Amino acid sequence: MTHPQLKIAILELVVKIPPQKIVYFGQIAQYLNSNPRTVGWILSGLTQDECDAVPWYRVVAKSGFISSLKLGFKGQVQREKLTKEGYTLNGDFVDMEVHGVDSLEF
């Protein structure tokens, strides 16, 4: 799969993540036969229009860590969006017991 095809496939999955649910990079990567770092890299490079169109903030590290916090401002935006939607946060982590999904079949 080329980079543009992978990006489209990732965004098609991310847009399906229901409110109050969280997916981690590795789930998307496994589903698309890619790797978690590539998924994170693609999501971190979204344009503003893409960020407005898909719930990118519903994708975190497997542990629930809001890994975009390493990027500064975008991490703060992600935390604010998660908080506004009512996700349970423990510091810099989303409660995966409450919000994590076992399968990408949604």
Helices and strands as residue ranges (DSSP letters): H 3-14, E 23-24, H 25-31, H 36-44, H 48-53, G 56-58, E 59-60, G 67-71, H 73-84, E 89-90, E 93-94, H 96-99
